[in-house]
Amino acid sequence: MTGREPMNPKPGQYRLGGTLEAWTRLDLPTRRQRSALRLAYAGLTPRVYGAYGHRQWAAPWPGTRTVVKDPFAVLSVAAVVRETAAVPVLVYRHPAAVLASYRRMHWLPDVAEVATALEGYDGVPPPPAEGSGGDTEAMAWFWSALNTVALHDLASLDDGVVVSHEELAAGGSAALRSLFDACGLVPPTTEPTQAPGSTAGTHADDAQGGVLHRLDRPSEQVATAWRASVGADELATLDELAGATHAALAEARLRLT
């Protein structure tokens, strides 16, 4: 598993070989972008290796399957698959879970960037006016737009898997085997284990800011901790504005449990 996100346009990232400055929907990648995609998805450039990678050094070996995690690619699933022959796996979280994570990191949804990337695309409604509704309404639109586009692209492909993060995290070995089978991979023969020193922790731990990935927690806690940090009114707003997209994802998902 490579550690960096190939289409992450932020400073210090791969930025698809230095060709991206913001969220982008690729339709007809340039020659340079096609080359950057192929190198990244084959694990043939150390520029996509990072702190959260696993056995990155083995990626160039013949017969190795490379896993690439890149939320910035959800706007370009069809183009990525066309250029790399990757099997796309769309792992979705409840929009409130994403809102909780963004708040913990003191981030805001990139509404303006995504809206610009989707100019001329009529599959999503216009974004909320800047400054209206706060981060809850912004997240509802941001989350819905990204997942709506990804579902549209997946419908045009022969391969593709939609998975609920919460079901995968709570489903243990059986859920993992189902996902491996759906991707044409050999399921693991050993039980998944949590990181050394992991503890059950508390929901309050999730409020700790500044830590991108809390790898010390059991996966079941990771999947549900957001419920303690999003208010009932905010949850109702998210369900109202993003509920249709969430229902479409649930309908398309691979049943893991």
PyRosetta script that sets phi, psi and omega in degrees:
from pyrosetta import init, pose_from_sequence

init()
pose = pose_from_sequence("MTGREPMNPKPGQYRLGGTLEAWTRLDLPTRRQRSALRLAYAGLTPRVYGAYGHRQWAAPWPGTRTVVKDPFAVLSVAAVVRETAAVPVLVYRHPAAVLASYRRMHWLPDVAEVATALEGYDGVPPPPAEGSGGDTEAMAWFWSALNTVALHDLASLDDGVVVSHEELAAGGSAALRSLFDACGLVPPTTEPTQAPGSTAGTHADDAQGGVLHRLDRPSEQVATAWRASVGADELATLDELAGATHAALAEARLRLT")
pose.set_psi(1, 122.5)
pose.set_omega(1, 177.6)
pose.set_phi(2, -74.1)
pose.set_psi(2, 155.3)
pose.set_omega(2, -171.9)
pose.set_phi(3, -93.8)
pose.set_psi(3, -27.7)
pose.set_omega(3, -176.5)
pose.set_phi(4, -100.5)
pose.set_psi(4, 160.6)
pose.set_omega(4, -179.5)
pose.set_phi(5, -95.6)
pose.set_psi(5, 112.3)
pose.set_omega(5, -171.9)
pose.set_phi(6, -56.4)
pose.set_psi(6, -34.9)
pose.set_omega(6, -176.9)
pose.set_phi(7, -99.0)
pose.set_psi(7, 11.0)
pose.set_omega(7, 175.9)
pose.set_phi(8, -67.8)
pose.set_psi(8, 117.7)
pose.set_omega(8, -175.3)
pose.set_phi(9, -89.8)
pose.set_psi(9, 4.2)
pose.set_omega(9, -174.8)
pose.set_phi(10, -74.9)
pose.set_psi(10, 156.5)
pose.set_omega(10, -179.5)
pose.set_phi(11, -55.6)
pose.set_psi(11, 138.5)
pose.set_omega(11, 178.6)
pose.set_phi(12, 86.9)
pose.set_psi(12, -5.5)
pose.set_omega(12, 179.8)
pose.set_phi(13, -95.3)
pose.set_psi(13, 175.8)
pose.set_omega(13, -178.8)
pose.set_phi(14, -65.4)
pose.set_psi(14, -37.9)
pose.set_omega(14, 175.7)
pose.set_phi(15, 55.5)
pose.set_psi(15, 35.7)
pose.set_omega(15, -179.6)
pose.set_phi(16, 49.8)
pose.set_psi(16, 58.0)
pose.set_omega(16, 179.4)
pose.set_phi(17, 69.0)
pose.set_psi(17, 24.5)
pose.set_omega(17, 179.1)
pose.set_phi(18, 82.7)
pose.set_psi(18, 15.6)
pose.set_omega(18, -176.3)
pose.set_phi(19, -98.6)
pose.set_psi(19, -6.5)
pose.set_omega(19, -174.9)
pose.set_phi(20, -114.7)
pose.set_psi(20, 142.3)
pose.set_omega(20, 176.4)
pose.set_phi(21, -120.2)
pose.set_psi(21, -9.0)
pose.set_omega(21, -177.0)
pose.set_phi(22, -160.3)
pose.set_psi(22, 174.1)
pose.set_omega(22, 172.9)
pose.set_phi(23, -52.2)
pose.set_psi(23, 138.0)
pose.set_omega(23, -173.2)
pose.set_phi(24, -140.1)
pose.set_psi(24, 142.5)
pose.set_omega(24, 168.9)
pose.set_phi(25, -104.6)
pose.set_psi(25, 106.9)
pose.set_omega(25, 179.1)
pose.set_phi(26, -80.1)
pose.set_psi(26, 129.8)
pose.set_omega(26, 173.3)
pose.set_phi(27, -116.4)
pose.set_psi(27, -56.8)
pose.set_omega(27, 176.8)
pose.set_phi(28, -120.2)
pose.set_psi(28, 85.8)
pose.set_omega(28, -178.7)
pose.set_phi(29, -59.6)
pose.set_psi(29, 147.6)
pose.set_omega(29, 175.3)
pose.set_phi(30, -70.4)
pose.set_psi(30, 169.6)
pose.set_omega(30, 178.1)
pose.set_phi(31, -58.7)
pose.set_psi(31, -41.4)
pose.set_omega(31, 179.6)
pose.set_phi(32, -65.1)
pose.set_psi(32, -40.1)
pose.set_omega(32, 179.5)
pose.set_phi(33, -69.0)
pose.set_psi(33, -37.4)
pose.set_omega(33, 177.0)
pose.set_phi(34, -61.9)
pose.set_psi(34, -43.3)
pose.set_omega(34, 178.3)
pose.set_phi(35, -63.5)
pose.set_psi(35, -41.8)
pose.set_omega(35, -179.4)
pose.set_phi(36, -64.4)
pose.set_psi(36, -40.1)
pose.set_omega(36, 178.1)
pose.set_phi(37, -62.9)
pose.set_psi(37, -46.5)
pose.set_omega(37, -177.0)
pose.set_phi(38, -65.3)
pose.set_psi(38, -40.4)
pose.set_omega(38, 177.7)
pose.set_phi(39, -64.4)
pose.set_psi(39, -42.9)
pose.set_omega(39, -177.1)
pose.set_phi(40, -66.4)
pose.set_psi(40, -45.0)
pose.set_omega(40, -175.5)
pose.set_phi(41, -77.3)
pose.set_psi(41, -16.2)
pose.set_omega(41, 172.3)
pose.set_phi(42, -92.3)
pose.set_psi(42, -4.1)
pose.set_omega(42, -178.3)
pose.set_phi(43, 67.4)
pose.set_psi(43, 29.9)
pose.set_omega(43, -174.6)
pose.set_phi(44, -97.2)
pose.set_psi(44, 5.7)
pose.set_omega(44, 175.3)
pose.set_phi(45, -128.9)
pose.set_psi(45, 125.1)
pose.set_omega(45, 178.4)
pose.set_phi(46, -65.1)
pose.set_psi(46, -9.2)
pose.set_omega(46, 179.3)
pose.set_phi(47, -69.0)
pose.set_psi(47, -13.3)
pose.set_omega(47, 174.8)
pose.set_phi(48, -104.3)
pose.set_psi(48, 6.6)
pose.set_omega(48, 174.4)
pose.set_phi(49, -83.7)
pose.set_psi(49, 142.1)
pose.set_omega(49, -178.0)
pose.set_phi(50, -156.2)
pose.set_psi(50, -175.8)
pose.set_omega(50, -172.2)
pose.set_phi(51, -62.9)
pose.set_psi(51, -27.8)
pose.set_omega(51, -176.8)
pose.set_phi(52, -99.5)
pose.set_psi(52, 14.9)
pose.set_omega(52, 176.4)
pose.set_phi(53, -78.7)
pose.set_psi(53, 167.9)
pose.set_omega(53, 179.7)
pose.set_phi(54, -141.4)
pose.set_psi(54, 121.1)
pose.set_omega(54, -179.8)
pose.set_phi(55, 53.2)
pose.set_psi(55, 41.2)
pose.set_omega(55, -178.2)
pose.set_phi(56, -61.2)
pose.set_psi(56, -32.0)
pose.set_omega(56, -177.8)
pose.set_phi(57, -62.4)
pose.set_psi(57, -20.9)
pose.set_omega(57, -178.2)
pose.set_phi(58, -89.1)
pose.set_psi(58, -7.7)
pose.set_omega(58, -174.8)
pose.set_phi(59, -55.3)
pose.set_psi(59, -41.4)
pose.set_omega(59, -177.2)
pose.set_phi(60, -73.7)
pose.set_psi(60, -9.1)
pose.set_omega(60, -177.0)
pose.set_phi(61, -66.8)
pose.set_psi(61, 142.5)
pose.set_omega(61, 176.1)
pose.set_phi(62, -58.7)
pose.set_psi(62, 137.8)
pose.set_omega(62, 177.4)
pose.set_phi(63, 85.8)
pose.set_psi(63, -5.4)
pose.set_omega(63, 179.8)
pose.set_phi(64, -80.1)
pose.set_psi(64, 134.2)
pose.set_omega(64, 174.2)
pose.set_phi(65, -95.7)
pose.set_psi(65, 126.2)
pose.set_omega(65, -178.0)
pose.set_phi(66, -99.2)
pose.set_psi(66, 134.7)
pose.set_omega(66, 176.2)
pose.set_phi(67, -105.2)
pose.set_psi(67, 127.6)
pose.set_omega(67, -179.9)
pose.set_phi(68, -121.2)
pose.set_psi(68, 121.3)
pose.set_omega(68, 177.1)
pose.set_phi(69, -102.1)
pose.set_psi(69, 119.6)
pose.set_omega(69, -176.8)
pose.set_phi(70, -152.7)
pose.set_psi(70, 94.1)
pose.set_omega(70, 177.8)
pose.set_phi(71, -63.1)
pose.set_psi(71, -21.9)
pose.set_omega(71, 179.5)
pose.set_phi(72, -73.9)
pose.set_psi(72, -9.9)
pose.set_omega(72, 179.3)
pose.set_phi(73, -88.6)
pose.set_psi(73, -3.9)
pose.set_omega(73, -175.6)
pose.set_phi(74, -66.1)
pose.set_psi(74, -20.8)
pose.set_omega(74, 176.7)
pose.set_phi(75, -83.3)
pose.set_psi(75, -5.4)
pose.set_omega(75, -171.9)
pose.set_phi(76, -135.6)
pose.set_psi(76, 31.3)
pose.set_omega(76, -173.9)
pose.set_phi(77, -57.0)
pose.set_psi(77, -47.4)
pose.set_omega(77, -176.8)
pose.set_phi(78, -61.6)
pose.set_psi(78, -43.5)
pose.set_omega(78, -179.6)
pose.set_phi(79, -66.6)
pose.set_psi(79, -40.9)
pose.set_omega(79, 179.5)
pose.set_phi(80, -63.2)
pose.set_psi(80, -44.8)
pose.set_omega(80, 179.4)
pose.set_phi(81, -63.6)
pose.set_psi(81, -40.9)
pose.set_omega(81, -179.6)
pose.set_phi(82, -61.8)
pose.set_psi(82, -37.4)
pose.set_omega(82, -176.2)
pose.set_phi(83, -87.7)
pose.set_psi(83, -23.2)
pose.set_omega(83, -171.9)
pose.set_phi(84, -120.5)
pose.set_psi(84, -13.5)
pose.set_omega(84, -174.9)
pose.set_phi(85, 62.4)
pose.set_psi(85, 23.3)
pose.set_omega(85, 177.9)
pose.set_phi(86, -68.0)
pose.set_psi(86, 153.1)
pose.set_omega(86, 170.6)
pose.set_phi(87, -93.4)
pose.set_psi(87, 110.9)
pose.set_omega(87, -175.3)
pose.set_phi(88, -77.8)
pose.set_psi(88, 134.0)
pose.set_omega(88, 175.8)
pose.set_phi(89, -123.6)
pose.set_psi(89, 111.3)
pose.set_omega(89, 179.6)
pose.set_phi(90, -94.0)
pose.set_psi(90, 105.6)
pose.set_omega(90, 178.1)
pose.set_phi(91, -96.9)
pose.set_psi(91, 114.2)
pose.set_omega(91, -176.5)
pose.set_phi(92, -109.1)
pose.set_psi(92, 147.3)
pose.set_omega(92, 174.1)
pose.set_phi(93, -114.6)
pose.set_psi(93, 160.7)
pose.set_omega(93, 173.5)
pose.set_phi(94, -61.8)
pose.set_psi(94, 142.8)
pose.set_omega(94, -179.1)
pose.set_phi(95, -59.0)
pose.set_psi(95, -28.7)
pose.set_omega(95, 177.8)
pose.set_phi(96, -68.8)
pose.set_psi(96, -31.8)
pose.set_omega(96, 176.9)
pose.set_phi(97, -66.4)
pose.set_psi(97, -39.7)
pose.set_omega(97, 178.3)
pose.set_phi(98, -68.7)
pose.set_psi(98, -40.0)
pose.set_omega(98, 177.4)
pose.set_phi(99, -59.4)
pose.set_psi(99, -43.9)
pose.set_omega(99, 179.7)
pose.set_phi(100, -62.8)
pose.set_psi(100, -41.0)
pose.set_omega(100, 179.0)
pose.set_phi(101, -65.5)
pose.set_psi(101, -42.6)
pose.set_omega(101, 179.4)
pose.set_phi(102, -62.1)
pose.set_psi(102, -42.3)
pose.set_omega(102, 179.8)
pose.set_phi(103, -65.5)
pose.set_psi(103, -38.6)
pose.set_omega(103, 179.6)
pose.set_phi(104, -61.7)
pose.set_psi(104, -35.1)
pose.set_omega(104, -179.6)
pose.set_phi(105, -91.9)
pose.set_psi(105, -0.1)
pose.set_omega(105, -178.6)
pose.set_phi(106, 61.8)
pose.set_psi(106, 39.2)
pose.set_omega(106, 176.5)
pose.set_phi(107, -102.2)
pose.set_psi(107, 161.1)
pose.set_omega(107, 171.7)
pose.set_phi(108, -122.8)
pose.set_psi(108, 146.4)
pose.set_omega(108, 177.6)
pose.set_phi(109, -59.0)
pose.set_psi(109, 138.8)
pose.set_omega(109, -178.7)
pose.set_phi(110, -82.3)
pose.set_psi(110, 62.8)
pose.set_omega(110, -174.8)
pose.set_phi(111, -61.8)
pose.set_psi(111, -47.9)
pose.set_omega(111, -176.0)
pose.set_phi(112, -62.9)
pose.set_psi(112, -41.8)
pose.set_omega(112, -179.3)
pose.set_phi(113, -64.5)
pose.set_psi(113, -44.7)
pose.set_omega(113, -179.0)
pose.set_phi(114, -67.3)
pose.set_psi(114, -40.7)
pose.set_omega(114, 178.1)
pose.set_phi(115, -60.1)
pose.set_psi(115, -41.3)
pose.set_omega(115, 178.0)
pose.set_phi(116, -65.2)
pose.set_psi(116, -41.3)
pose.set_omega(116, 180.0)
pose.set_phi(117, -64.4)
pose.set_psi(117, -27.4)
pose.set_omega(117, -175.9)
pose.set_phi(118, -101.8)
pose.set_psi(118, 13.3)
pose.set_omega(118, 176.5)
pose.set_phi(119, -58.3)
pose.set_psi(119, 129.4)
pose.set_omega(119, -177.8)
pose.set_phi(120, 90.1)
pose.set_psi(120, -9.1)
pose.set_omega(120, 177.0)
pose.set_phi(121, -94.0)
pose.set_psi(121, 119.7)
pose.set_omega(121, -172.8)
pose.set_phi(122, -97.9)
pose.set_psi(122, 14.4)
pose.set_omega(122, -177.5)
pose.set_phi(123, -85.8)
pose.set_psi(123, -6.5)
pose.set_omega(123, 179.1)
pose.set_phi(124, -131.5)
pose.set_psi(124, 150.8)
pose.set_omega(124, 178.8)
pose.set_phi(125, -72.6)
pose.set_psi(125, 166.6)
pose.set_omega(125, 176.2)
pose.set_phi(126, -62.2)
pose.set_psi(126, 151.8)
pose.set_omega(126, 179.2)
pose.set_phi(127, -71.7)
pose.set_psi(127, 161.4)
pose.set_omega(127, 176.3)
pose.set_phi(128, -64.8)
pose.set_psi(128, 153.5)
pose.set_omega(128, 178.1)
pose.set_phi(129, -61.2)
pose.set_psi(129, 142.4)
pose.set_omega(129, -178.5)
pose.set_phi(130, -57.7)
pose.set_psi(130, 129.1)
pose.set_omega(130, 178.6)
pose.set_phi(131, 89.0)
pose.set_psi(131, -5.5)
pose.set_omega(131, -179.5)
pose.set_phi(132, -97.1)
pose.set_psi(132, 136.9)
pose.set_omega(132, 173.9)
pose.set_phi(133, 79.6)
pose.set_psi(133, -8.3)
pose.set_omega(133, 179.2)
pose.set_phi(134, 68.5)
pose.set_psi(134, -164.5)
pose.set_omega(134, -174.1)
pose.set_phi(135, -73.2)
pose.set_psi(135, -17.8)
pose.set_omega(135, -179.6)
pose.set_phi(136, -68.9)
pose.set_psi(136, -51.1)
pose.set_omega(136, 178.3)
pose.set_phi(137, -67.3)
pose.set_psi(137, -35.6)
pose.set_omega(137, 177.6)
pose.set_phi(138, -62.4)
pose.set_psi(138, -44.0)
pose.set_omega(138, 179.3)
pose.set_phi(139, -65.5)
pose.set_psi(139, -39.2)
pose.set_omega(139, 179.2)
pose.set_phi(140, -57.4)
pose.set_psi(140, -45.4)
pose.set_omega(140, -179.8)
pose.set_phi(141, -70.4)
pose.set_psi(141, -47.5)
pose.set_omega(141, -179.0)
pose.set_phi(142, -56.1)
pose.set_psi(142, -51.5)
pose.set_omega(142, -178.8)
pose.set_phi(143, -63.6)
pose.set_psi(143, -45.2)
pose.set_omega(143, -178.8)
pose.set_phi(144, -65.1)
pose.set_psi(144, -42.3)
pose.set_omega(144, -179.3)
pose.set_phi(145, -62.2)
pose.set_psi(145, -47.5)
pose.set_omega(145, -178.7)
pose.set_phi(146, -60.5)
pose.set_psi(146, -47.3)
pose.set_omega(146, -176.0)
pose.set_phi(147, -74.7)
pose.set_psi(147, -30.8)
pose.set_omega(147, 176.3)
pose.set_phi(148, -64.2)
pose.set_psi(148, -45.1)
pose.set_omega(148, 179.1)
pose.set_phi(149, -64.5)
pose.set_psi(149, -42.4)
pose.set_omega(149, 180.0)
pose.set_phi(150, -62.6)
pose.set_psi(150, -43.4)
pose.set_omega(150, 178.3)
pose.set_phi(151, -63.0)
pose.set_psi(151, -39.7)
pose.set_omega(151, 178.2)
pose.set_phi(152, -61.0)
pose.set_psi(152, -44.9)
pose.set_omega(152, -179.8)
pose.set_phi(153, -67.4)
pose.set_psi(153, -40.9)
pose.set_omega(153, -179.4)
pose.set_phi(154, -62.3)
pose.set_psi(154, -33.5)
pose.set_omega(154, -179.9)
pose.set_phi(155, -64.6)
pose.set_psi(155, -20.7)
pose.set_omega(155, -178.6)
pose.set_phi(156, -92.7)
pose.set_psi(156, -1.0)
pose.set_omega(156, -174.9)
pose.set_phi(157, -107.7)
pose.set_psi(157, 154.8)
pose.set_omega(157, 177.2)
pose.set_phi(158, -75.3)
pose.set_psi(158, -36.3)
pose.set_omega(158, 179.7)
pose.set_phi(159, -111.0)
pose.set_psi(159, 157.7)
pose.set_omega(159, 177.3)
pose.set_phi(160, 151.5)
pose.set_psi(160, 140.0)
pose.set_omega(160, -177.3)
pose.set_phi(161, -131.9)
pose.set_psi(161, 133.7)
pose.set_omega(161, 174.0)
pose.set_phi(162, -109.6)
pose.set_psi(162, 129.8)
pose.set_omega(162, -173.6)
pose.set_phi(163, -134.1)
pose.set_psi(163, 137.1)
pose.set_omega(163, 172.2)
pose.set_phi(164, -78.6)
pose.set_psi(164, 123.0)
pose.set_omega(164, 178.5)
pose.set_phi(165, -59.2)
pose.set_psi(165, -40.4)
pose.set_omega(165, -177.5)
pose.set_phi(166, -66.0)
pose.set_psi(166, -41.5)
pose.set_omega(166, 178.3)
pose.set_phi(167, -66.4)
pose.set_psi(167, -39.5)
pose.set_omega(167, -179.6)
pose.set_phi(168, -66.8)
pose.set_psi(168, -43.8)
pose.set_omega(168, -177.4)
pose.set_phi(169, -68.0)
pose.set_psi(169, -34.2)
pose.set_omega(169, -176.6)
pose.set_phi(170, -93.6)
pose.set_psi(170, -10.1)
pose.set_omega(170, -171.3)
pose.set_phi(171, -85.6)
pose.set_psi(171, -8.8)
pose.set_omega(171, 177.4)
pose.set_phi(172, 63.9)
pose.set_psi(172, -150.4)
pose.set_omega(172, -174.2)
pose.set_phi(173, -63.9)
pose.set_psi(173, -36.5)
pose.set_omega(173, -178.5)
pose.set_phi(174, -62.8)
pose.set_psi(174, -43.8)
pose.set_omega(174, 178.7)
pose.set_phi(175, -65.1)
pose.set_psi(175, -40.1)
pose.set_omega(175, -179.7)
pose.set_phi(176, -64.9)
pose.set_psi(176, -40.5)
pose.set_omega(176, 178.4)
pose.set_phi(177, -63.8)
pose.set_psi(177, -39.4)
pose.set_omega(177, 178.7)
pose.set_phi(178, -62.2)
pose.set_psi(178, -41.1)
pose.set_omega(178, 179.3)
pose.set_phi(179, -66.8)
pose.set_psi(179, -44.6)
pose.set_omega(179, 178.0)
pose.set_phi(180, -58.6)
pose.set_psi(180, -45.8)
pose.set_omega(180, 179.9)
pose.set_phi(181, -59.0)
pose.set_psi(181, -43.4)
pose.set_omega(181, -178.1)
pose.set_phi(182, -65.4)
pose.set_psi(182, -26.4)
pose.set_omega(182, -179.7)
pose.set_phi(183, -94.1)
pose.set_psi(183, 3.4)
pose.set_omega(183, -179.7)
pose.set_phi(184, 72.7)
pose.set_psi(184, 28.4)
pose.set_omega(184, -179.1)
pose.set_phi(185, -110.8)
pose.set_psi(185, 158.1)
pose.set_omega(185, 176.7)
pose.set_phi(186, -77.8)
pose.set_psi(186, 122.9)
pose.set_omega(186, -179.3)
pose.set_phi(187, -62.1)
pose.set_psi(187, 151.3)
pose.set_omega(187, 178.2)
pose.set_phi(188, -64.6)
pose.set_psi(188, 149.2)
pose.set_omega(188, -178.9)
pose.set_phi(189, -96.4)
pose.set_psi(189, -6.3)
pose.set_omega(189, 179.7)
pose.set_phi(190, -116.9)
pose.set_psi(190, 155.7)
pose.set_omega(190, 179.5)
pose.set_phi(191, -69.1)
pose.set_psi(191, 139.4)
pose.set_omega(191, 175.7)
pose.set_phi(192, -64.7)
pose.set_psi(192, 141.1)
pose.set_omega(192, 179.6)
pose.set_phi(193, -123.0)
pose.set_psi(193, 153.7)
pose.set_omega(193, 176.6)
pose.set_phi(194, -86.3)
pose.set_psi(194, 164.5)
pose.set_omega(194, -174.8)
pose.set_phi(195, -60.9)
pose.set_psi(195, 149.0)
pose.set_omega(195, 177.6)
pose.set_phi(196, -54.3)
pose.set_psi(196, 136.7)
pose.set_omega(196, 178.9)
pose.set_phi(197, 82.4)
pose.set_psi(197, 5.0)
pose.set_omega(197, -179.9)
pose.set_phi(198, -65.9)
pose.set_psi(198, 144.9)
pose.set_omega(198, 176.7)
pose.set_phi(199, -133.5)
pose.set_psi(199, 162.0)
pose.set_omega(199, -177.7)
pose.set_phi(200, -63.7)
pose.set_psi(200, -35.4)
pose.set_omega(200, 177.8)
pose.set_phi(201, 65.3)
pose.set_psi(201, -166.1)
pose.set_omega(201, 178.2)
pose.set_phi(202, -136.0)
pose.set_psi(202, 162.7)
pose.set_omega(202, 177.0)
pose.set_phi(203, -59.6)
pose.set_psi(203, -30.5)
pose.set_omega(203, -178.9)
pose.set_phi(204, -63.2)
pose.set_psi(204, -26.4)
pose.set_omega(204, 179.8)
pose.set_phi(205, -60.0)
pose.set_psi(205, -30.1)
pose.set_omega(205, -175.4)
pose.set_phi(206, -69.3)
pose.set_psi(206, -13.8)
pose.set_omega(206, 179.0)
pose.set_phi(207, -79.7)
pose.set_psi(207, -7.6)
pose.set_omega(207, 179.6)
pose.set_phi(208, -63.8)
pose.set_psi(208, 123.5)
pose.set_omega(208, -176.9)
pose.set_phi(209, -92.5)
pose.set_psi(209, 162.7)
pose.set_omega(209, 172.6)
pose.set_phi(210, 86.7)
pose.set_psi(210, -7.1)
pose.set_omega(210, 179.2)
pose.set_phi(211, -106.3)
pose.set_psi(211, 116.1)
pose.set_omega(211, -173.8)
pose.set_phi(212, -66.3)
pose.set_psi(212, -49.8)
pose.set_omega(212, -179.0)
pose.set_phi(213, -124.5)
pose.set_psi(213, 121.6)
pose.set_omega(213, 177.2)
pose.set_phi(214, -91.2)
pose.set_psi(214, 83.0)
pose.set_omega(214, -174.6)
pose.set_phi(215, -80.9)
pose.set_psi(215, 0.2)
pose.set_omega(215, -179.7)
pose.set_phi(216, -88.3)
pose.set_psi(216, 1.2)
pose.set_omega(216, -174.7)
pose.set_phi(217, -106.2)
pose.set_psi(217, 147.7)
pose.set_omega(217, 172.6)
pose.set_phi(218, -61.0)
pose.set_psi(218, 148.7)
pose.set_omega(218, -176.2)
pose.set_phi(219, -62.0)
pose.set_psi(219, -33.3)
pose.set_omega(219, 179.6)
pose.set_phi(220, -61.7)
pose.set_psi(220, -37.0)
pose.set_omega(220, 179.5)
pose.set_phi(221, -71.2)
pose.set_psi(221, -38.7)
pose.set_omega(221, 178.9)
pose.set_phi(222, -58.2)
pose.set_psi(222, -39.8)
pose.set_omega(222, -174.9)
pose.set_phi(223, -70.1)
pose.set_psi(223, -27.7)
pose.set_omega(223, -171.2)
pose.set_phi(224, -118.9)
pose.set_psi(224, -5.0)
pose.set_omega(224, -174.7)
pose.set_phi(225, -61.3)
pose.set_psi(225, -26.2)
pose.set_omega(225, -177.7)
pose.set_phi(226, -61.4)
pose.set_psi(226, -24.9)
pose.set_omega(226, -175.2)
pose.set_phi(227, -63.2)
pose.set_psi(227, -22.8)
pose.set_omega(227, -179.3)
pose.set_phi(228, -85.9)
pose.set_psi(228, -7.3)
pose.set_omega(228, -173.4)
pose.set_phi(229, -122.7)
pose.set_psi(229, 5.7)
pose.set_omega(229, 176.8)
pose.set_phi(230, -118.8)
pose.set_psi(230, 125.7)
pose.set_omega(230, -176.3)
pose.set_phi(231, -70.5)
pose.set_psi(231, 161.1)
pose.set_omega(231, -178.6)
pose.set_phi(232, -62.2)
pose.set_psi(232, -40.1)
pose.set_omega(232, 179.2)
pose.set_phi(233, -65.7)
pose.set_psi(233, -40.7)
pose.set_omega(233, 178.6)
pose.set_phi(234, -65.5)
pose.set_psi(234, -41.1)
pose.set_omega(234, 178.4)
pose.set_phi(235, -63.0)
pose.set_psi(235, -40.1)
pose.set_omega(235, 178.4)
pose.set_phi(236, -63.5)
pose.set_psi(236, -40.2)
pose.set_omega(236, 178.1)
pose.set_phi(237, -63.8)
pose.set_psi(237, -44.0)
pose.set_omega(237, 179.0)
pose.set_phi(238, -63.9)
pose.set_psi(238, -41.3)
pose.set_omega(238, 179.5)
pose.set_phi(239, -65.0)
pose.set_psi(239, -36.3)
pose.set_omega(239, 179.6)
pose.set_phi(240, -68.8)
pose.set_psi(240, -44.7)
pose.set_omega(240, -173.1)
pose.set_phi(241, -86.1)
pose.set_psi(241, -30.4)
pose.set_omega(241, -175.9)
pose.set_phi(242, -116.7)
pose.set_psi(242, 3.8)
pose.set_omega(242, -175.7)
pose.set_phi(243, -60.9)
pose.set_psi(243, -38.5)
pose.set_omega(243, -178.6)
pose.set_phi(244, -64.5)
pose.set_psi(244, -39.9)
pose.set_omega(244, 178.0)
pose.set_phi(245, -68.6)
pose.set_psi(245, -40.5)
pose.set_omega(245, 178.3)
pose.set_phi(246, -62.2)
pose.set_psi(246, -40.2)
pose.set_omega(246, 178.3)
pose.set_phi(247, -66.0)
pose.set_psi(247, -38.5)
pose.set_omega(247, 178.2)
pose.set_phi(248, -65.2)
pose.set_psi(248, -39.6)
pose.set_omega(248, 176.3)
pose.set_phi(249, -64.2)
pose.set_psi(249, -43.9)
pose.set_omega(249, -179.7)
pose.set_phi(250, -62.6)
pose.set_psi(250, -37.7)
pose.set_omega(250, 179.3)
pose.set_phi(251, -68.3)
pose.set_psi(251, -35.9)
pose.set_omega(251, -177.4)
pose.set_phi(252, -84.8)
pose.set_psi(252, -10.7)
pose.set_omega(252, -170.0)
pose.set_phi(253, -70.4)
pose.set_psi(253, 155.9)
pose.set_omega(253, 169.4)
pose.set_phi(254, -75.7)
pose.set_psi(254, 124.6)
pose.set_omega(254, -179.5)
pose.set_phi(255, -74.5)
pose.set_psi(255, 115.9)
pose.set_omega(255, -177.4)
pose.set_phi(256, -101.7)
pose.set_psi(256, -18.9)
pose.set_omega(256, -177.5)
pose.set_phi(257, -128.7)
pose.dump_pdb("model.pdb")
